[in-house]
């Protein structure tokens, strides 16, 4: 490899250097307004269905028990009227952690703060307990498919869950910020 380049012509870079660069990316620096939330949701719709399938195929019994604990804590918080979007994201974050994929985990960690802030702004201006209840139900159904090792079905349901959530968010965003801010 002459000149520090691989035979392919791309600069040679170790995996650890690439991971460090990705981990240092801050989506908050790149995406600064409410419409950026749409872009983060689009990314999640692309990534998380495959993540659900991956977890269904590789999760240990301890991983599944941990997901059940997350859902139980979420249900308890909901029953006590203390369920917020941070709680809902714990389910998704746990899926990322179970994957063991540092790139995916880092991506979610970078998006998490913005996801929480914008979801809070959109929904708590127009709070809807029904949406939170539906989120809990969908998370439970996804977990059931993961526990049953039904990867393709978990992938499909996660896609549906995120697309429906994305649709609700776009609708709420239009109500909260006006039609001009939502990219479709």
Order of alpha helices (4+ residues) and beta strands (2+ residues): alpha-alpha-alpha-alpha-alpha-alpha-alpha-alpha
